[in-house]
Amino acid sequence: MLLDGLSSTSMPALMTRMLEALDIRDGHDVLEIGAGTGYNAALLSHRLGDQHVFAVDIEPTLIRLVRERLAKIGYHPTLVTADGADDLPEHAPYDRVITTCSVSAVPWS
Ligand SMILES: C[S@@+](CC[C@H](N)C(=O)[O-])C[C@H]1O[C@@H](n2cnc3c(N)ncnc32)[C@H](O)[C@@H]1O
């Protein structure tokens, strides 16, 4: 059964390792594919400033919830309901892309 708006975050230690591997630097623009709970987007917003953070999720309910949650703690990254396979071309290019959902093949975009 698919529950509307349900998503889980990854284990925090794994998220930390993924963020470290991303090797972000001041001024980098980062696209996250799979915003989920918004935890990663919050960490990225704290590190880079929310004007440098772009996150998509295929579930519109999640994007709405993440927008509300992050606004409550003062972060306003760009959050878009979209299929990550299509990229987010209107804000490209990105210095880094982090994907937290599975794909059967890496899309061309
Ligand atoms: C493990 S959760 C992401 C956890 C998130 N990074 C966090 O900080 O909480 C995976 C998310 O990927 C989203 N997702 C799955 N396929 C997607 C796709 N093709 N494009 C965008 N988002 C997708 C799901 O809706 C789900 O919210």
The ligand as an ORCA input file, in Angstrom:
! r2SCAN-3c Opt
* xyz 0 1
  C      15.080      7.724      1.102
  S      13.948      9.013      0.677
  C      14.994     10.445      0.690
  C      15.429     10.916      2.048
  C      15.870     12.383      2.038
  N      17.108     12.602      1.324
  C      15.913     12.975      3.432
  O      16.823     13.777      3.734
  O      15.021     12.687      4.204
  C      13.732      8.820     -1.101
  C      12.822      9.873     -1.724
  O      12.999      9.828     -3.126
  C      11.765     10.186     -3.730
  N      11.810      9.721     -5.125
  C      11.690      8.456     -5.592
  N      11.821      8.421     -6.928
  C      12.028      9.722     -7.311
  C      12.254     10.336     -8.584
  N      12.261      9.633     -9.727
  N      12.435     11.685     -8.622
  C      12.411     12.407     -7.480
  N      12.208     11.887     -6.244
  C      12.030     10.548     -6.168
  C      10.730      9.495     -2.852
  O       9.460     10.101     -2.991
  C      11.337      9.650     -1.450
  O      10.810     10.755     -0.787
*
